Amino acid sequence: MRLDELTLPSDIKSAGRILKAAGWGEDSTGLNSLVYYRDDKNYILKLFKSRDSAYWAFPELVLANPNKHFPKIIGKPKKVTDAYYAVRMERLEPIKTPAHLKIYLEVQSGERDSEDLFGFMEERYQRAISYLQENPEMKVALDLIAEKLLPIYEEDLHDGNIMERPDGTHVIIDPVIPRF
């Protein structure tokens, strides 16, 4: 059965049960989202609550600013009901070697001062800087997030929100959450 042939209810949890019955497995859950996969698909399906404007803003940023460190969005995010939206995104794997990009973004946004870092935090910051020197397109991606999303949303760039393609390219998948 094709995804667009499913009739999904307004309740996001009930929609998840219908997806499971149609052969989709639950991959992960977030604050305002559920992620599903199928072994025969090269993409995942993310359902996110309509109030999660932060996640809505991220695919818009990705579609407007192609970058190899942003996920490939398949189609456009789709409003399923008043309660939630769906987006199809390339299927990725967990990263094998963290680049510690969170600390870089914290310094860029002014949340931390690079002069005040010491010990393992300074080491992580230096690893992030080295990674960004080797991968300048990642710096462009992070700077876009800092410029366009962080003035409005809370930063949420941890290792679980950075995934990897089979060629080893790190991909940012969910860098912000709503401010509460």
C-alpha positions as CSV (number, residue, x, y, z in Angstrom):
1,M,0.0,0.0,0.0
2,R,1.3,3.5,-0.9
3,L,1.7,6.0,1.8
4,D,-0.7,8.5,0.1
5,E,-3.4,5.8,0.0
6,L,-3.5,5.6,3.8
7,T,-6.2,7.5,5.6
8,L,-4.5,8.9,8.7
9,P,-6.5,10.2,11.7
10,S,-6.0,13.5,13.3
11,D,-4.3,12.0,16.4
12,I,-0.6,11.5,15.7
13,K,-0.4,8.4,17.9
14,S,-3.3,6.7,16.2
15,A,-1.6,7.5,12.8
16,G,1.4,5.7,14.1
17,R,-0.6,2.6,14.8
18,I,-2.0,2.7,11.2
19,L,1.5,3.1,9.8
20,K,2.7,0.1,11.9
21,A,-0.2,-2.0,10.6
22,A,0.8,-1.0,7.0
23,G,4.3,-2.3,7.6
24,W,6.1,0.8,8.8
25,G,8.4,0.4,11.9
26,E,8.8,3.1,14.5
27,D,12.4,4.3,14.4
28,S,12.4,7.0,17.0
29,T,10.4,9.6,18.8
30,G,11.2,13.2,19.5
31,L,9.6,15.9,21.6
32,N,6.9,16.6,19.1
33,S,7.5,13.9,16.4
34,L,7.5,10.2,15.5
35,V,9.8,8.7,12.8
36,Y,8.9,5.6,10.8
37,Y,10.8,3.5,8.3
38,R,10.3,0.5,6.0
39,D,13.0,-1.8,4.9
40,D,11.9,-1.5,1.2
41,K,12.2,2.3,1.3
42,N,15.2,4.6,1.0
43,Y,13.6,7.3,3.1
44,I,12.0,7.7,6.5
45,L,8.7,9.3,7.3
46,K,8.6,11.9,10.1
47,L,5.3,12.9,11.6
48,F,5.5,16.1,13.6
49,K,2.9,18.1,15.5
50,S,1.7,21.2,13.8
51,R,2.8,23.3,16.8
52,D,6.4,22.3,16.2
53,S,7.1,25.3,14.0
54,A,10.8,24.7,14.6
55,Y,10.7,21.5,12.6
56,W,8.6,23.1,9.9
57,A,11.2,25.8,9.6
58,F,14.1,23.4,9.1
59,P,12.8,21.7,5.9
60,E,12.1,25.1,4.5
61,L,15.7,26.1,5.2
62,V,17.0,22.9,3.7
63,L,14.8,23.2,0.5
64,A,15.9,26.8,0.0
65,N,19.6,26.2,0.7
66,P,20.9,22.9,-0.8
67,N,24.0,21.6,1.1
68,K,25.5,18.2,1.3
69,H,25.3,18.4,5.1
70,F,21.5,18.9,5.0
71,P,19.2,15.9,4.5
72,K,17.5,15.2,1.2
73,I,13.9,16.1,1.6
74,I,11.6,14.0,-0.8
75,G,8.8,16.2,-2.0
76,K,7.6,19.0,0.4
77,P,6.4,18.7,3.9
78,K,2.7,17.9,3.8
79,K,-0.1,18.9,6.1
80,V,-1.8,15.7,7.0
81,T,-4.4,17.1,9.5
82,D,-4.7,20.2,11.6
83,A,-2.8,18.3,14.3
84,Y,0.4,17.2,12.4
85,Y,2.5,17.3,9.2
86,A,4.6,14.7,7.5
87,V,7.9,14.9,5.7
88,R,9.8,12.3,3.8
89,M,13.6,12.4,4.2
90,E,16.5,10.3,3.0
91,R,17.3,7.3,5.3
92,L,20.5,7.8,7.2
93,E,22.6,6.0,9.8
94,P,23.9,7.1,13.2
95,I,27.3,8.8,13.1
96,K,30.3,6.7,13.9
97,T,32.6,9.5,15.0
98,P,31.1,12.6,16.6
99,A,32.4,15.9,15.3
100,H,31.2,17.8,18.4
101,L,29.5,20.5,16.3
102,K,27.1,21.5,19.1
103,I,29.9,23.4,20.9
104,Y,30.8,25.3,17.7
105,L,27.2,26.4,17.3
106,E,27.0,27.4,21.0
107,V,30.1,29.7,20.5
108,Q,28.7,31.0,17.2
109,S,25.4,31.9,18.8
110,G,27.0,33.6,21.7
111,E,25.8,31.1,24.2
112,R,29.4,30.2,25.1
113,D,32.6,32.2,24.9
114,S,35.5,30.3,23.2
115,E,37.9,32.0,25.6
116,D,36.1,30.4,28.6
117,L,36.4,26.8,27.4
118,F,38.8,24.4,29.1
119,G,39.5,20.7,29.5
120,F,37.3,18.4,27.4
121,M,35.1,21.3,26.2
122,E,38.1,23.0,24.7
123,E,39.2,19.7,23.2
124,R,35.7,19.2,21.7
125,Y,35.7,22.8,20.3
126,Q,39.1,22.2,18.7
127,R,37.8,18.9,17.2
128,A,34.8,20.8,15.8
129,I,37.0,23.5,14.3
130,S,39.3,20.9,12.7
131,Y,36.3,19.1,11.3
132,L,34.9,22.3,9.9
133,Q,38.2,23.2,8.3
134,E,38.1,19.8,6.5
135,N,34.4,20.2,5.7
136,P,33.8,23.9,4.8
137,E,30.2,23.1,3.6
138,M,29.3,22.0,7.1
139,K,30.4,25.4,8.4
140,V,28.1,27.0,5.8
141,A,25.2,24.7,7.0
142,L,25.9,25.6,10.7
143,D,26.1,29.3,9.9
144,L,22.8,29.2,8.1
145,I,21.2,27.5,11.1
146,A,22.8,30.1,13.5
147,E,21.6,33.0,11.3
148,K,18.1,31.8,10.2
149,L,16.9,29.5,13.0
150,L,18.6,30.3,16.3
151,P,17.2,33.8,16.7
152,I,13.8,32.2,16.8
153,Y,14.3,28.6,18.1
154,E,16.3,26.8,20.7
155,E,19.4,25.0,19.5
156,D,19.2,21.1,19.7
157,L,22.3,19.9,17.8
158,H,23.4,16.8,19.7
159,D,24.9,13.7,18.2
160,G,21.5,12.1,17.8
161,N,20.5,14.9,15.5
162,I,23.5,14.4,13.2
163,M,23.4,11.3,11.1
164,E,25.7,9.9,8.4
165,R,25.4,8.8,4.8
166,P,27.1,5.6,3.6
167,D,30.0,7.7,2.3
168,G,30.6,9.1,5.8
169,T,29.1,12.6,5.2
170,H,27.7,14.0,8.4
171,V,24.1,15.3,7.9
172,I,22.2,17.6,10.3
173,I,18.7,16.3,10.6
174,D,16.9,18.2,13.4
175,P,18.9,21.1,14.8
176,V,16.3,23.2,16.6
177,I,13.3,22.9,18.9
178,P,10.6,25.4,19.9
179,R,11.4,27.8,22.7
180,F,9.2,27.1,25.8
